[in-house]
Structures are given as C-alpha cells and as structure tokens.
Amino acid sequence: MRHPPGGYQVARIGEDPEAFEAFYREHVQAVLRYATRRSRDPHAAADLVAEVFLAAISAAVGYREELGSPIAWLHGIARNVAAAEDRRAARSWAAEGRIAGRRLLDGDDIARLEERIDAERDCRALLARMAALPAGQRAVLELVAVDGLTVAEAATVLGINQVAARVRLHRARRSLRDAPETTAPEFAQLLSSPMEAR
C-alpha cells in the first residue's frame, strides 16, 4: 500500500500518536480554513476543528485509500461534522461543548482566530451568493473552487459519480456567471475551470 505524502497510514491515526501528529500537521490548515469560513466567532471555529479531528480518529480504521485521498476523506468528515453541529445549534445555541471550547482558548488564540475570520469575510460573501444555488451544485463548487479538491475527489466526498459532479460544477459556474455580482474579481476562481479536467 502506498502512503500519503506525510508518510503515515491514515488508518493508524487512531492508535499511533506519531501518525496522528503527522496527519494533523499536514491537514490542520485546510480544516481551519473550512472552519473559519463557516464560523462567526473564534470559539466556534476552534470547536469545529477539534470535532473534525476527533471524528477522523474515530473513523480512521474504516479509511480506504482506493475510495479517495486523505484530504477528500477529511473534507467529507468536516461536512458531516459541520452539518451535525448546525442541527445541534438549531436545537440549542448554548450547548455545553461551546462553553468548554471557550475555556481552552487564551487571548492570543482568540486574536489569531479573529484575524482569520476577518480574512475569510470575502469568502463568506461569496458563499452567501452561492447559497442561492441548488444544494448539489453548491456542494461541488465549494469543494472544487473553495476547498481545492479535484472533481474526482469532490465526487467521492459527495457519493456521486464524476460525470454528475462535472455537470453540477458546470451548471453552478454558469449560474454565477449570469449574476451581476460576478463582475467582482473575487469570483474569478469560482468561475475558472482548471480543476474540471482533473
């Protein structure tokens, strides 16, 4: 079995601290970008990152390389964790886990996460425009243009075939091109299609 770039086996991150540390270091920035785009405060972002890696540890024994790359697998976990958190937040915004997460952050952590969230503001504006797209189109566009996955990896995360993923991506980009807001330069990456060939 070939190993990912970090040299660890993903399936071992739940039982091998060194494998987990290598996995965490390689992917934490991608998960943090995902979390800060979806969070309005540093505590929620930190909680989401922690929950994603805890879920990855629990799911690691079931990881199979032939079903997708480690980053695609981790994005799938992140989407599931974020969706579960959204459901919990809808039932009770003052969940005990959020309070516990706040106690783990010091002033420097909060300042860094606030800077990160501010830096992601433009991205959140783009995501707000994307919210008008049908869910399937939005999901593929976000995974490819925002999270940097290939079309094949996005298809794996979403459990659809690559042809369906390419069609959804094309339709999403066409819808955004037709909107007047897409003259802003921030839309350039969303509307470009270098990843579609992959």
C-alpha positions, 0 to 999 in steps of 0.5 A, a space after each residue: 500500500 502506498 502512503 500519503 505524502 506525510 508518510 503515515 497510514 491514515 488508518 493508524 491515526 487512531 492508535 499511533 500518536 506519531 501518525 496522528 501528529 503527522 496527519 494533523 500537521 499536514 491537514 490542520 490548515 485546510 480544516 481551519 480554513 473550512 472552519 473559519 469560513 463557516 464560523 462567526 466567532 473564534 470559539 466556534 471555529 476552534 470547536 469545529 476543528 477539534 470535532 473534525 479531528 476527533 471524528 477522523 480518529 474515530 473513523 480512521 480504521 474504516 479509511 480506504 485509500 482506493 475510495 479517495 485521498 486523505 484530504 477528500 476523506 477529511 473534507 467529507 468528515 468536516 461536512 458531516 461534522 459541520 452539518 451535525 453541529 448546525 442541527 445541534 445549534 438549531 436545537 440549542 445555541 448554548 450547548 455545553 461543548 461551546 462553553 468548554 471550547 471557550 475555556 481552552 482558548 487564551 487571548 492570543 488564540 482568540 486574536 489569531 482566530 479573529 484575524 482569520 475570520 476577518 480574512 475569510 469575510 470575502 469568502 463568506 460573501 461569496 458563499 452567501 451568493 452561492 447559497 442561492 444555488 441548488 444544494 448539489 451544485 453548491 456542494 461541488 463548487 465549494 469543494 472544487 473552487 473553495 476547498 481545492 479538491 479535484 472533481 474526482 475527489 469532490 465526487 467521492 466526498 459527495 457519493 456521486 459519480 464524476 460525470 454528475 459532479 462535472 455537470 453540477 460544477 458546470 451548471 453552478 459556474 454558469 449560474 454565477 456567471 449570469 449574476 451581476 455580482 460576478 463582475 467582482 474579481 473575487 469570483 474569478 476562481 469560482 468561475 475558472 475551470 482548471 480543476 474540471 479536467 482533473 
